[in-house]
Amino acid sequence: MYFNRFDITEAYYLFLGDYHEGQFSEKYERLCRMTKYFKPAPGLNYGNLSCNAQQIYNNLVAKEAYNDTVKAAMSANTMYYAHPKS
């Protein structure tokens, strides 16, 4: 993986479009801000990305999955660490 602004922008654009949590989420807000300076081709999809952009996208997806797993584990563990009533 190497630094290429166009690859980074395309990968983030697709990632944010695929993984935002709704119109009022941070990711959706960021996606909207990107449209001020990035106008993607109509057929932009994962298959059209360069190998570098696909790696960037895959890393973003893996990071998202990891964050979701950690959040789920933390919320599941809260019941184990609850203080007993005195």
C-alpha positions in Angstrom: 0.0 0.0 0.0 1.3 3.4 -0.9 0.2 7.0 -0.5 -2.0 8.2 -3.4 -4.6 10.9 -2.6 -7.0 9.8 -5.4 -7.0 6.2 -4.1 -7.5 7.3 -0.6 -10.4 9.5 -1.6 -12.1 6.9 -3.7 -11.7 4.2 -1.0 -13.1 6.5 1.8 -16.0 7.6 -0.5 -17.1 4.0 -1.1 -16.5 3.0 2.5 -18.5 5.9 3.9 -21.3 5.2 1.5 -21.4 1.5 2.4 -21.0 1.8 6.1 -22.8 5.0 7.3 -25.4 4.5 10.0 -28.0 6.8 8.6 -28.6 10.3 7.5 -27.6 11.8 10.9 -24.4 9.8 11.5 -20.9 11.1 11.5 -20.0 8.9 8.5 -22.9 10.3 6.4 -21.9 13.9 7.4 -18.4 13.2 6.3 -19.6 11.6 3.0 -21.6 14.8 2.3 -18.6 17.0 3.0 -16.6 14.9 0.5 -19.0 15.7 -2.3 -17.9 19.3 -2.1 -14.5 18.4 -3.6 -14.9 14.9 -5.0 -17.3 14.0 -7.9 -17.0 10.2 -8.4 -17.6 8.6 -11.7 -21.2 7.2 -12.0 -19.9 3.6 -12.2 -17.5 3.8 -9.2 -17.6 0.6 -7.2 -15.1 -1.8 -5.5 -14.3 -3.6 -8.7 -13.2 -0.4 -10.4 -10.8 0.6 -7.6 -7.1 0.2 -8.1 -5.3 -2.5 -6.1 -4.1 0.2 -3.7 -7.5 1.7 -3.2 -9.0 -1.8 -2.6 -6.4 -2.3 0.1 -7.3 1.0 1.7 -11.0 0.1 1.6 -10.4 -3.4 3.0 -8.4 -1.8 5.9 -11.3 0.6 6.6 -13.7 -2.3 6.6 -11.5 -4.4 8.9 -11.1 -1.4 11.3 -14.9 -1.0 11.3 -15.5 -4.7 12.1 -12.9 -4.5 14.9 -14.5 -1.4 16.4 -18.0 -3.1 16.3 -16.6 -6.2 17.9 -15.0 -4.2 20.7 -18.2 -2.2 21.3 -20.2 -5.3 21.5 -17.8 -7.0 23.9 -17.7 -3.9 26.1 -21.5 -3.7 26.3 -21.7 -7.4 27.0 -19.1 -7.2 29.7 -20.8 -4.3 31.6 -23.2 -6.8 33.2 -20.3 -8.8 34.6 -18.6 -5.8 36.1 -21.7 -4.3 37.7 -21.3 -3.4 41.4 -23.5 -5.4 43.7 -26.0 -3.3 45.7 -24.9 -2.5 49.1 
